[in-house]
Amino acid sequence: MDIAVDKVTEIILRLRAIEVKEGATDPDSGSNPIDDGSTDVLVSGTDDATEGEVRGMIAGLNDDERANLLALLYVGRGDYEPEEWADAVRFAREREGVGEGAAHELLGTPDAGDLLDEGLDALGIVPDLPQA
């Protein structure tokens, strides 16, 4: 695998942080967060930088690392078996726009963080992730 496990782990954690967010449930909130039980922490909004952080992290990867990241997604999703790793990486490289396309695909895939984790697991790699 041509991407460091700690890079994948950091992306998994950020993707999971995005996935637990929900739309506005208290649109008229303006009170003190302590009074609201800090429920707005799990609400995505315009001031939420997590998605931007994921995009920045993926943009900072080289082409090989982005292809490997997408290949992990494909293995975790069951599109490819672990034995087909080279094919999964080749497919990821052939996809148009591996650069921004990789971020778009990961952010547009439900449970992408879990799928990356499952991809690592299928390859026999155990990342140091907190248990969900």
Helices and strands as residue ranges (DSSP letters): H 5-19, G 39-42, H 50-59, H 63-77, G 82-84, H 85-94, H 98-108, H 112-122
